[in-house]
């Protein structure tokens, strides 16, 4: 099973840590993003928010980004979302 996860991760250009207990990320058009399993908010401002999410780093970029809710490890950002970047957190 691990070999299959590795092949899929490589094909999709995602970190292997994105599989298994994968965080949920819901993108609503270009105006909202909900991210589950957030461990830590690394940076937060109106143009970029960087989150540590179970061994991955999730970067949300845009304009007028506002944190609408944060509880139980779930964050909801609204504004004009221009991109969401996943990296292996290293």
N, C-alpha and C positions, 0 to 999 in steps of 0.2 A: 504494500500500500504506500509506503514512503517513497518508493521509486516513482509511482504514478503521480503523487503530489508534487515531487520534484520536477517531473516532466511538464506538468500543467503549469507550475509556477514559472518555469523557464519560458514556456510558450506564450504565457500572458505577461511576461516581464514583471512578475510580482515577487516579493520576498517569500521564501518558504514559510516564514512565520505567519503569513496571511492565511494559512490553512490550519485546520484543527479548530481551536477556539477562536474563530474569526470574529472580529468586531463587525457589527452591523453598521453600514453606512447607507443612508437614504438621501438621495439628492432630489429635491423638488424643483424642477425647472432650473432657472438660474437665480432663484430667490431664497432658497433655504437648504440647509444640510443638517441632518441628524446623525450623530455618531455615538454608538454604544461602546461600552467597555473602556471608557477613557480612564486612564490611571493618573495622568497629570497634565495640567495646562502648562506648556513650556513658554509660549509667548501669546499675547493677545492684544490686538489693536484693530483699528477700522479697516486695514488693508490686508492683514495676514494673521492667522491664528495657527499655532503649531501645537499639536497634542501628542502625547505619548499614549499609545493604545495597544496594550498587550504585546510588547516587543516590536511594534511598528511605530513609525512617526507619520501622522496625518497632517498635512498642511492644507489649509483652506485659504485661497486668495480671492480678493475681490475689492469691492468698495462699500463703505458704510456698513461693514460687518458688525453685527450686534449679537451678543450672547443672550438669547431669549430665555433659556432654561439650562440648569445644570444640577442634576441630582441623580443619585444612584448610578453614577458612571455614564450617564447619557447627557450629551450636550446638543443643543439646538442653536444653530447660528442662522441669522437672517441678514439680508442685504442683497447686493448684486454680486453673485458668486461667479468668478471667472475661471476657477479651476480648483481641483482637489488632487493633491499629490500624495501617493503612498510611497514610503521608503522603509528600509529595514531597521531604522532606528539607530544606526551606528554612525 
